[in-house]
Each structure stands twice: as structure tokens, then as C-alpha cells.
Amino acid sequence: MKELGTINRGISRLISEQGHGDLLMVCDAGFAIPKGIEVVDISLAENKPMVLETLHELNKFFSVEKMIMACQTREINPALFKGISKSFGKKVEVETIDHAELKTIAKAVKAVIRTGDFTAYGNVILVSGAGNRWYCENES
């Protein structure tokens, strides 16, 4: 029985299937997930779990090189934007785009983790990155 890391079998499998540059979305309870995209729905009740809680757990074992959020997140919920922006550390790039464009990009994600978060515009696309385990004899 798995007792370390995430114990959610769906999330554990999704993470292990991510390669460098693949897209994984963590979304709020109301995001219109495109048809045909695999979803691991972890919503339990209103605001359970929250997007930030989910990202903090993912950060323990998932390498991210970039996050993509809607500019509306920063405008409407600046505290959430700041929290998401910091969730994977200062070195992770944060790109903002219009919410309509985020919905278009969401059609290309490998999978979505849906939370119970009722915070408006609480959606983020994570671009999988190479973590600090990779060895390079000569840095370019």
C-alpha cells in the first residue's frame, strides 16, 4: 500500500505520465473542462480542497518550469494570484493571458485536476519541467 507522497492514485499516475513540457491543469470547481480531457476530480465539498492546497502538495514531488494563469486572476483575486505564483518557488516563470485564451490552451492539457475551490479564476496550467536532479557536466 502506498503511504508516501500523494496517495490519490489518479494524481499519482498523472504525475508519473508527465514529461518535460507537458501541460497539467489544476482548476476550480466551476472551470468548463474541455470534452475528452482526462479529469481527476478531487472536489469533496465547497472549497475542499482549495487550488492552493493542491499546488502545495504537488510541489512536493512534481517539477514545474512555468505556470499559466488568466490575467483576470491577478485583477479579481490578487491574493490568490500571488499565492499560486509563489507555490512552486521564485524561479518558476508565471505567464498571464486572457481567460478566453486559457480556456483554449486547456484543450491541449494532458489532464486536469479539479478541486472544490469556489474562488473565481482559480485555474492554473502547469508546464512540466526538469527538476534539480538532472546532471549536466557542462552548463551552456
Secondary structure, DSSP 8 states (H G I E B T S, - for coil): ---SS---HHHHHHHHH--TT-EEEEE-TT----TT-EEEE---BTTBS-HHHHHHHHTTT--EEEEEEEHHHHHH-HHHHHHHHHTT-TTSEEEEE-HHHHHHHGGG-SEEEE----STT--EEEEE---TT---SS--
